[in-house]
């Protein structure tokens, strides 16, 4: 079992995430979103990593809490959070609202076949 601390004073459960491209590792902050079936990365973050909309696997319609939006599907070579590494991992990308203080969302597809515990009392996220 691996755990990371989070700041329970913030409105979101935010954890550090690393994305590896080639031999370079980039560090980000993602919120855990158990209401999202697919993990999401902000479009500006993907642009900074060298991805372009034109290179997306496909374009899909997504539903947010308030409306439908177009998103782009990409595959990441390697993504790591809470001690778990996923390889050849599919994510979607679109712009996140400004001011959230996060670079993306870890959705259910990241946590499949794992036990995820968010302990607000101890301010820990546990994954096994």
Secondary structure, DSSP 4 states (H G I P E B T S, - for coil): -EEEE--TTSSS-EEEEEEEETTEEEEEEEEE-TT-SS-EEEHHHHHHTT--GGG-SEEEEEE-SS-EEEEEEEEEEEEEETTEEEEEEEEEEEPPPTTS--SEEE-HHHHTTS-EEEETTTTEEEE-
